[in-house]
């Protein structure tokens, strides 16, 4: 069958001399992997390798056999042209960080329109704004809504955040209960917009602690999740 869908590039990997293995999160079919032969050497083909930079928003037409094997793209084009996402140094670091997160977080081989639309909205927001210092923290927190483990805020006034259960509580009940300045500031992000979250003032240490806590939170709730390799670069830029 042939499918047509908007898609977000999650990851691409060179295979042999001229082929690419491309992982896309499609709006209609969820996470799908394609083998595109000859794309690295083709100069006249309809599909160019430049389309598959991390987090590109593209539109595809593809052949799907749905037999658990790699699928094949028929056509692909840019859906939305970014103005700064791949040219601004700081935004480029965020792109690699976010693509690493998504590579380790999304495993759904079925449509998740809400998640796709969130990712699209977040990427377009990042591309069009200058004040972005808290983007990665807000992005991760909002992402938990679509992955099913957004923190329960019913007891948000409590001192401890229990990462294992995703709840706030008055006392520590396990090694994953944390408290401190970073938890107080973390609470400020819950329920806020990207715009408003940029007004939250964080010290270097507090931003680092919140991010580290969120990555542990992801590890606890997502099987096989690994800290992104791009974390060190991101930390250096924002610190």
Number of C-alpha atoms within 10 A of each C-alpha: 7 11 13 17 16 21 27 27 21 28 21 18 12 14 15 11 11 14 18 20 20 24 22 27 31 26 21 17 20 19 22 22 20 19 20 21 17 18 20 18 13 14 11 8 10 11 20 17 18 11 16 24 17 23 24 25 27 20 20 22 16 18 16 18 12 10 7 9 12 16 19 19 19 15 15 20 15 16 14 12 12 16 11 16 22 19 10 12 12 17 20 16 19 23 23 23 22 23 19 20 23 20 20 19 20 16 12 12 14 14 15 17 14 11 18 20 12 15 21 18 12 17 20 17 15 20 18 13 10 10 11 20 19 21 18 18 19 24 17 18 21 21 20 17 12 14 14 10 16 16 20 13 16 10 13 17 12 15 18 22 28 22 22 16 15 18 18 25 20 13 14 15 10 10 9 18 19 18 17 13 10 19 18 18 16 23 16 12 19 17 13 14 12 20 15 13 19 17 12 13 12 16 10 11 11 18 21 17 17 18 22 13 18 18 17 17 20 24 18 16 18 16 10 10 18 16 15 17 12 17 18 10 14 19 14 8 12 13 10
